[in-house]
């Protein structure tokens, strides 16, 4: 199956790979997938997390295999070998064992509904969106959350910011667009620790865009927003679309935009550059995010004073 489907940058579209586990329908952004393989025997690892099925080495690269049946609360099915899809995000290659792959669908982020708190609690939920496809619902899983639940070292490291204590950057307001409640909370905690306490939090790109246009109408946007930090994958409007709208606007284009996403790779980086993103960082690198904010906000504020 070809998972290298090209999408025009900034159109608010994505490709969803639909698959089944335990008779239910789930989805993953194709941008996360490197390849899909037939089932292969894996080598169990002693004392590994119970969701880790083992390791295998396609083309001499050792990759851990996560059993999605176990993650989602289903019993193993010895009669169904299933298959693997290998992902790359947060600079990490991981294989996920699923029952069946059904196909790829091109959809708009507007078609993906945010799950409410009964489905996706801040600390325990692993669903980022729900997509209605004909007569079925496809649950978009939070694969970063699944991996960080197994190995917290893959998540944001607040300790990276210990040397930023006792700074006051409250005069530098930042708009944040992040759909994961847990990650949003961690990003806020990290930025607060670095002295950035004037934060405008949004759950997706559409909310952030609405806030920017509200400030535009007031005539205060360049005073109220000195930087935008956005994820890529978000319901309603993704970060690439948000970046495109900002950088094509004659007033907003002056505001620096940082894409902070688990998806950053060479292809995604080229897309971000074509849209005018000022910086692109992968999500575990919270220390680098603060450094990028410092640099871009300082440049923005100096430019405003000189202008």
N, C-alpha and C positions, 0 to 999 in steps of 0.2 A: 504494500500500500504506500503510495507516495504521500509523505507528510511534509513535503517542501512546497506547499502551495503559496504562491506569492500574492500578497495583498498590498494594495496601494496604501501608502502611509497616511494616517490621519483621517481615515474615512469612518472610524468608529465601528469597523467590522473585525471579526475574528473567525477563525476556523475552530470548530469544536469536534474532537474525536469522541464519538459515542461508544461506550462499551458496557458490558453487563457483568455484574457480580451478584451471585445469589439470587438471580432472577430479576434484579432491579437494574435500572438504567442510570448510568453516570456519565460525566463528561470531563474532559481536560482540554485546555487550550493547546492546539497543535504546535504553537510556538515553543512549548516546553519539550516536545518530543524529538528525539534524535532518530529513532528507528523502532520498528515493531518486529519481534522475532517469535518464531515458534517456540513452544516450551522446550527447555533444556534442563537436564538434571543439574541440581545445585549441590554444593558442599555445605552441610550444616556447620555452624560455628558454635562451639560450646559456650554456654552462659550468655548467648546473645539475647537481645530483646525478643520477646515472644512473637512479635510481628515480623521479625527478620527470618525469612525462610532459609537463607544461606547466601553463598557467593558463587559467581561463575565468571569465566574469563573469555568473553567474545573478543576475538582479535587482540589477545594478550593484554586486555584492560580488565582489571579486577573490579567487579561491580556487585554491590549488595542488592539482594532481591527482597522487596517488601511484599508480603502476602496480603492483598487487599481484602480477602475474605476475612481474615483474622482482624484486620483493622476495623472492619465494618460490622463485626459481631456475628459473622456466619461461620459455620463449621466447614472444615476442609472437605473437598469433594474429590476422592481418589479416582473417580471415574471420568473426571473432566480435567485433562492436563492444562487446558487453556493456553495462554500465551503471555509473552512479556512485552511491555513497551518500556523503552529506555528513555529517561528524561534527563535534561540538563537544566538546572536552575541553581541559584546561589553558588555557582562555580562547582557544582557537585553532580556527578553522574549516578543515577539510581534507577534500578529496574523495578517495575510494579507488575505483579502476577495477577492477571484478571481472567475471567472465564471466557469472554468472547468480545471481539471488536466488531462493531456493527457498521461503522462508516464515519465519514467526515461531512460536517454541515457548515456552510458559511452563514453566519447570523450577524445581527447588529447587537452591540452591547445594550441597546435600548430594549431588546427582547428578553434580556436576562434580569430576572427579578431578584432583589435582595431578600434573603431569608430573614424572617423575623427572629426575635430573641428566643422564642420557644424552640426553634430549629437550630440556631447557631449562637450558642452562648459564648461570651467573650473568651472564656478559658478552655472550653471543651468542644465547641462546635467545629466541624471540619467541612462545612458547606459554605461556599462563597456566593452561590447563585442558583436559581432554579429556572430552567428553560422548558417551555411548553412546546412539544413537537408532536403535531397531529393529535393522537389519542393518548399520549404518554407524557410524563414529566421526567426531565433529565436533570439530575442533581449534579451541579458543578462542584467538584471536590477541591478542598484547600490542601494541595499536595505539600506546600511548604510547611503547613501546620502539622501534617502527618509526620513529615521527616523530623521537624523540631521536637515533636512529642517523643520520638524515639531517641533523638540525640539533640539535647538542648544547645550543644555547642554550635549548631548550624544557625541558631537564631541571633538576634541582636545582642551585642555585648555592651551593657551599660558601663562595665568597668573600663572600657576603652576611653572613657571621658573623665577619668579621675583628675587629669591635669587641667581640666577646664573649670574647676571650682572657683567660686567667688568672682565671677564675671557678671556684668550687667549689660545685656544686649536687649533690654526691654523696649528700647526705642526703635527696634528693627522688627516690624511686624511681618510674619510669615504665614502664607496660606498653605495648608497641607491638604492633599487629597489622597486618602487611603481608606479602602473599604474594609480591611480587617480590623475589627475592634481591638484585638489584642496588639497587633502591630502598631496601630495608631496610638494606643496607650503607651507602648514602649518608646515610640518615636518622640512623643510629647515629653516623657520622662527624661529621655536623653537630651533633648534640646533645652529643657528646663535646667538640667544639670550644667549645660554649656552656657547658661545665661539668657537664653531666648525664652522669654515668658509671655510674649505677646503673640500668641498663636491662634490662627483662625482655622478650626478643624472642620473638614468636610468628608462625607462618607463616599463620595465618588466625584468624577470629573464634572458632572452636570451641576452638582451643588456648588463646587468651586467656581464654575463659570457663572452661575447665577449670582454668586457673591461678588465677583469681579464686575459684572455688568451693573449690579446695584450701586457699587462704589463709583462706577463710571457715570451713572446718571446723577449722582451727588456731586461729581466733580472732585472727588477726594481719593481716587484709586491710587495715584502715585504716592500719596502720603500714607495711605492705609495698608499698602502692600509693597514690601521691599524685596520679596522673593516668593516664588511658588515651588513647593516640593510635591511631586506627584508620583504615585504608583502608575503602572501601565494597565494592569488588569483590574477593571472596575465595572460594575453594572451601570447602565444608563449612558455613561460616557467614559471612554478610556483615556489614559494619560497622553497618548499620542494625539488624539483628537483635541484634547485640552491644550496641549502645546501648540498645535497648528493654529487654533483659534487665537491664542494669545499672540503668537509671533506674526500673524497676518494682520493684526489690528494696529492701526497707526499710533495709538497711544499706549496700549498694553505691551507692545513689542519691546519696550525699554525695560520691562520687569524681567529679571533673570529667572529662568525655569530650570530646575534640577529634576531629572527623572531618576527616581530611587526605586529600583525594581529587582526582583529575583531573576528576571528574564534577560538581563543584559548579556549579549554575546555580540560577535562581530556584525551579524546581519541586523540585529535590533539596534546596535549602536549607529550603524549607517542610517537607519530610518530616523532615529532621533536627531542625528546631525542634519539630515535633509529638512527636518521640521523646525530647526533653529534652537534646539535644546542647548543650554549653556553648559551643562554638565550631566553626565550619566554615570550612576554608581549602582553596584549590586548590593542587595539588602544587608548582608551581614556587616558591611563596612560603615558602621555608624560613625566611627571616628573620622573617616574620609568625608562623610556627608557634612559633618560640622565644619571641617576645614574648608570644604567647597562653599558652604553657606557664608562663612566668614569672608572669604575672598570676594565672592560675587556681591554680597550685601555692601561691603566696604566700597567696591567699585561703583555700585549703583548710587550709594549715598554721596560719594565724592562727585560723581557726575551731576547729581541733582543740585548740589551746592554750587558747582561751577556753572551749571546751566541757568 
